[in-house]
Amino acid sequence: MTLDPDVEQLLRREIRRTDRSMKAVVNDALRLGLGARGKPPRSPRYRVEPHAFGLKPGLDRDRLNQLVDEMEAEETAGRHGR
């Protein structure tokens, strides 16, 4: 098989980027190209990763917006000398 120069350049770039063998990159590209013809590309599965916020006891996560509103109101009142 002979590759066009632009395709060869793309292939070599992908090999360097992924640090995979030429065989693996070519096989994946062919699978993707041949299998996806006429089909919309499939998006990767979305994954949610939970995060522990470490809030202090007594803080209600569901009322944080209210807390911010109250703090902004206090700041505004302080600027106006109230």
C-alpha positions, 0 to 999 in steps of 0.5 A: 500500500502506498500512502499519499504524502499528506496521509503519511504525515498525518499518520506519523503525527498520530503515531508520535502523539499517541506513542502507539505502533503504526499497525495500531494507528492504521487499524483504528483509523480504518475501523473508524473510517470504514465503520462510520461511513454514513453514520454520525460519529459517536461521542465518547461516553460522558462520565461524572466524577464526584468531588468531596467539597469538604464543607464545614458542619452546619453549611447547607449545600442547597442554600449556598446561593442564599448565603452569597446573596446575604453576603452581597447585601451586607457588603452593599449596605456597608458601602452605603453606610447603613 
